[in-house]
Amino acid sequence: MVLTKEYTTSPRTFKHLTPYERGKICALLKEGFSPTQIAKKLGRHRSTIYREIKRGTTTQLHTDLTTYEAYFPETGQAVYEKNRSACGKKSKVLRPDSIEKREEFGHWEIDTVL
């Protein structure tokens, strides 16, 4: 009997939306396409498009001071970059000095004992 490894799952191919794709979403929304139709045109899942529309939608004011909501690709990109900057391990260099100056009491730290 020969044992072989057969992988039944395909590798994940997640990709982030590009600024160009965000621009296409905006243009297609203005043309009246639904998020599902946009997803098919871009080759993305519809949930990705719905999340992007939610991320880039802002409330605007008309000249008569009534509000409306509109999608802006620049807003979506800015929010994406802000969220992305919060990802990853934080540098130890940026740790507050108060953490570095804690004194130890035996194997306990002072703030644990108190």
C-alpha positions in Angstrom: 0.0 0.0 0.0 1.4 3.4 -1.0 0.5 6.3 1.1 0.2 9.6 -0.8 -0.9 13.0 0.4 -4.0 14.2 -1.4 -4.9 17.8 -0.5 -8.6 18.4 -1.1 -8.6 22.1 -0.3 -7.2 24.6 -2.7 -4.8 27.3 -1.5 -6.4 30.5 -0.4 -6.0 33.4 -2.9 -7.1 36.4 -0.9 -6.2 39.8 -2.5 -7.0 43.2 -1.2 -8.9 45.6 -3.4 -6.7 48.0 -5.4 -7.5 51.7 -5.8 -8.3 51.0 -9.4 -10.9 48.4 -8.4 -12.4 50.9 -5.9 -12.7 53.4 -8.8 -14.4 50.8 -10.9 -16.9 50.1 -8.1 -17.7 53.8 -7.9 -18.2 54.1 -11.7 -20.4 51.0 -11.9 -22.5 52.2 -8.9 -23.1 55.5 -10.7 -24.2 53.5 -13.8 -26.8 51.7 -11.7 -25.2 48.3 -11.3 -26.1 46.3 -8.2 -23.3 45.1 -5.9 -23.8 41.6 -7.0 -23.4 42.6 -10.7 -20.3 44.6 -9.8 -18.9 41.5 -8.0 -19.3 39.4 -11.1 -17.7 42.0 -13.3 -14.7 42.3 -11.0 -14.4 38.6 -10.2 -14.9 39.2 -6.5 -17.3 37.9 -3.9 -20.4 40.0 -3.4 -19.6 40.4 0.3 -16.3 42.0 -0.5 -18.2 44.6 -2.6 -20.9 45.2 0.0 -18.1 45.7 2.7 -16.2 48.1 0.4 -19.4 50.1 -0.3 -20.0 50.4 3.4 -16.4 51.3 4.1 -16.3 54.1 1.5 -19.8 55.6 2.0 -20.0 59.0 3.6 -22.9 61.4 4.4 -22.8 64.5 2.3 -24.9 67.7 2.2 -26.8 69.2 -0.7 -26.8 73.0 -1.1 -30.3 73.0 0.5 -28.7 71.3 3.6 -30.4 68.0 3.0 -28.2 65.0 3.5 -27.5 62.1 1.2 -25.0 59.2 1.2 -22.5 58.5 -1.5 -19.6 56.1 -2.1 -16.2 57.6 -2.7 -13.2 55.4 -3.6 -10.8 57.8 -1.9 -12.6 57.4 1.4 -12.6 53.6 1.1 -8.9 53.6 0.4 -8.2 56.0 3.3 -10.2 53.8 5.7 -8.5 50.7 4.4 -5.0 52.2 5.0 -6.0 53.4 8.5 -7.3 49.9 9.4 -4.2 48.3 7.8 -1.8 50.4 9.9 -3.3 48.9 13.0 -2.5 45.4 11.9 0.6 43.4 12.9 2.8 43.1 15.9 3.6 46.3 17.8 7.2 47.4 18.1 8.8 47.1 21.6 10.5 50.4 20.9 7.1 52.1 21.1 6.3 50.6 24.5 5.6 53.2 27.3 8.5 53.8 29.7 6.2 53.0 32.6 6.2 49.3 31.5 10.0 49.2 31.3 10.5 50.8 34.7 8.4 48.3 36.7 10.2 46.9 39.7 10.0 43.2 40.7 9.2 41.9 44.2 10.6 38.3 44.1 9.0 36.9 41.0 6.0 39.2 41.3 5.9 42.7 39.8 5.1 45.5 42.2 1.7 46.4 40.5 0.7 42.7 40.8 1.5 42.6 44.6 -0.4 45.8 45.4 
